[in-house]
Amino acid sequence: MKDGPNIVGIAALIGDHARAEALTALMSGRALTATELADAANVTKQTMSAHLGKLLDAGIVEVEAQGRHRYFRIANEDVAHLLESLMGVAYLTGAVRLRSSPREPALRRARVCYDHLAGEMGVTLYSRLLELGALTLDADGLGVTDAGRQLFLRLGIDTDVLLKQRRAMCRLCLDWSERRHHLAGSLGAALLDRMMELGWARRERDSRVVAFTAAGAARLSETLKMPLP
């Protein structure tokens, strides 16, 4: 019996080597051109344009035109969640790159996952928010408590505003390197944005790596009342 949606087409699209490399590059959350994605996948721009056309038709990526340039990005959070989950399965089964990047340790410590914080810092942040009672996880899912609203307000994040957005405010995302959950959704994105606005962290150039400053790590540790990795 064949029940449910047919995953063959989507699996085949993501499974192509060049398209998989392009989608991995887009998991940085940045919008990239076909030329930049071609460089990431080590193919010609013409070949990448053909790949991007297929991904656009399937709704896996979206494009925005600015002047003469077209910028591509992951279509939505559901696609990003799927890709992060696939990375986790690949990592668990030993499907790692033959030559790891020199940035691999930093990537595992803290990185961008679409638009929120992942890696060791990401799972530590989520775990501590649960311990502090800022978040609650029950049969109804993940939510923000009254204490959490006050904590986030002190950080400059208004959760009432986030509730008005179309996307889920709190969502769990399984971290591929830590094999534990980190915080996604509009709240996860707002937390990462706020930490960068405050100068506690910054994005590394041409990378998913998030680097925390010494002062930023200290302030975050003070806020969470715990040592950070």
C-alpha positions in Angstrom: 0.0 0.0 0.0 1.3 3.4 -1.0 0.2 6.0 1.5 1.3 9.6 2.0 3.2 12.0 -0.2 5.8 10.7 -2.6 9.3 11.6 -1.4 11.2 10.3 -4.4 11.3 13.5 -6.3 12.5 15.6 -3.4 15.0 13.0 -2.3 16.5 12.9 -5.8 16.7 16.7 -6.0 18.6 17.0 -2.7 20.7 13.9 -3.3 22.5 15.3 -6.3 26.1 16.2 -5.3 26.1 19.8 -6.7 22.7 20.6 -5.5 23.5 19.2 -2.0 26.6 21.4 -1.8 24.6 24.4 -2.9 21.9 23.8 -0.3 24.6 23.3 2.4 26.1 26.7 1.5 22.6 28.3 1.7 22.2 26.9 5.3 24.4 29.9 6.3 21.2 31.9 6.1 22.7 34.2 3.5 21.3 34.8 0.0 23.9 33.8 -2.6 24.2 34.2 -6.3 24.5 31.4 -8.8 28.2 32.2 -9.3 28.8 31.9 -5.5 26.9 28.6 -5.4 28.7 27.3 -8.4 32.0 27.9 -6.7 30.8 26.1 -3.5 29.7 23.1 -5.6 32.8 23.2 -7.9 30.7 23.4 -11.1 30.2 25.9 -13.8 27.7 28.8 -13.4 25.6 27.4 -16.3 25.4 24.0 -14.6 24.4 25.6 -11.3 21.8 27.7 -13.0 20.2 24.5 -14.3 20.3 23.0 -10.8 18.8 26.1 -9.3 16.0 26.0 -11.8 15.0 22.6 -10.6 15.2 23.6 -6.9 13.1 26.7 -7.6 10.4 24.6 -9.4 10.3 22.2 -6.4 10.0 25.1 -3.9 13.2 24.2 -2.1 14.8 27.5 -2.8 13.5 31.0 -3.6 15.1 33.8 -5.5 15.1 37.6 -5.2 16.3 39.9 -8.0 18.2 43.1 -7.2 19.3 45.0 -10.3 21.3 42.7 -12.5 21.8 40.1 -9.8 19.6 37.2 -8.6 20.0 36.0 -5.0 19.0 32.5 -3.9 18.1 31.4 -0.4 16.5 28.4 1.4 12.7 28.7 0.7 11.5 28.3 4.3 12.2 26.9 7.8 10.8 23.5 6.9 13.3 23.0 4.2 16.1 24.1 6.5 14.9 21.7 9.2 15.0 18.9 6.7 18.5 19.7 5.6 19.8 19.9 9.2 18.2 16.5 9.9 19.8 15.0 6.9 23.2 16.3 8.1 22.5 14.7 11.4 21.8 11.3 9.9 24.8 11.6 7.6 27.0 12.4 10.6 25.6 9.6 12.7 26.2 7.0 9.9 29.8 8.2 9.4 29.2 10.0 6.1 31.8 12.7 6.8 34.0 14.6 4.4 37.3 13.0 3.6 39.1 16.3 4.2 37.6 18.3 7.1 37.8 22.1 7.0 40.2 23.8 9.4 37.1 25.6 10.7 35.5 22.3 11.7 36.1 22.7 15.5 34.7 26.2 15.4 31.8 25.0 13.3 30.9 22.4 16.0 31.2 24.9 18.8 28.9 27.6 17.3 27.3 28.0 13.9 24.3 29.4 12.1 21.6 26.9 11.3 19.5 28.7 8.7 18.8 31.7 11.0 19.4 30.5 14.6 22.3 29.3 16.8 23.5 25.7 16.6 26.5 23.7 17.7 27.7 23.3 21.3 26.7 26.8 22.2 23.3 26.4 20.7 22.4 23.2 22.6 23.9 24.7 25.8 21.7 27.8 25.5 18.6 25.8 24.9 19.3 23.4 27.8 19.9 26.3 30.1 16.7 28.1 29.1 14.8 25.0 30.1 16.7 24.7 33.4 15.9 28.4 34.2 12.2 27.8 33.5 12.3 30.3 30.6 11.0 27.6 28.3 8.7 24.7 29.0 8.5 21.4 27.1 5.4 19.3 27.5 2.8 17.3 25.6 1.7 20.6 23.9 5.2 21.3 22.6 7.7 23.9 23.4 6.6 27.2 24.9 7.7 30.4 26.7 6.9 30.9 30.4 6.1 34.2 32.1 9.6 34.1 33.6 11.0 33.5 30.1 9.1 36.6 28.7 10.8 38.7 31.4 14.2 37.2 30.7 13.9 37.8 26.9 12.6 41.4 27.5 15.8 42.1 29.5 17.7 40.9 26.5 15.6 43.3 24.3 13.3 40.6 22.8 9.5 41.1 22.9 7.9 37.7 22.6 4.5 39.2 22.1 5.8 40.6 18.8 7.1 37.2 17.8 3.7 35.6 18.5 2.3 37.8 15.7 4.6 36.3 13.1 3.4 33.5 10.8 6.2 31.1 11.8 6.3 29.1 15.0 7.9 31.0 17.8 9.6 28.0 19.5 10.7 25.0 17.6 13.2 22.2 18.3 15.9 21.4 15.9 18.1 18.4 16.2 21.8 19.5 16.1 23.8 17.3 13.7 27.1 17.6 15.6 25.8 17.5 19.2 22.9 15.0 18.7 20.8 17.1 21.0 18.3 19.8 20.4 18.8 23.5 19.9 16.2 26.3 19.7 14.8 27.2 16.3 11.7 29.3 15.3 11.3 33.0 15.5 12.6 33.1 19.1 15.8 31.2 18.1 16.3 33.6 15.2 15.6 36.7 17.4 18.1 35.5 20.1 20.9 35.1 17.5 20.1 38.4 15.9 20.1 40.1 19.3 23.4 38.6 20.4 25.0 39.9 17.2 23.4 43.4 17.6 24.9 43.6 21.1 28.3 42.6 19.8 28.4 39.4 21.8 29.0 37.4 18.7 29.7 37.8 15.0 29.5 35.8 11.8 32.7 34.6 10.3 33.2 35.6 6.7 32.1 33.0 4.1 31.3 30.5 6.8 28.5 29.3 9.0 30.8 29.8 12.0 29.6 32.1 14.8 32.4 33.5 16.9 31.7 34.8 20.4 33.8 37.6 21.8 35.3 37.2 25.2 33.1 40.0 26.6 30.0 38.6 24.8 30.5 35.1 26.2 30.9 36.6 29.7 27.7 38.6 29.3 25.8 35.6 28.1 27.2 33.5 30.9 26.1 36.1 33.4 22.6 36.3 31.9 22.2 32.5 32.0 24.0 32.2 35.3 26.2 29.4 34.1 29.6 28.7 32.6 29.6 28.4 28.8 31.7 25.9 26.7 
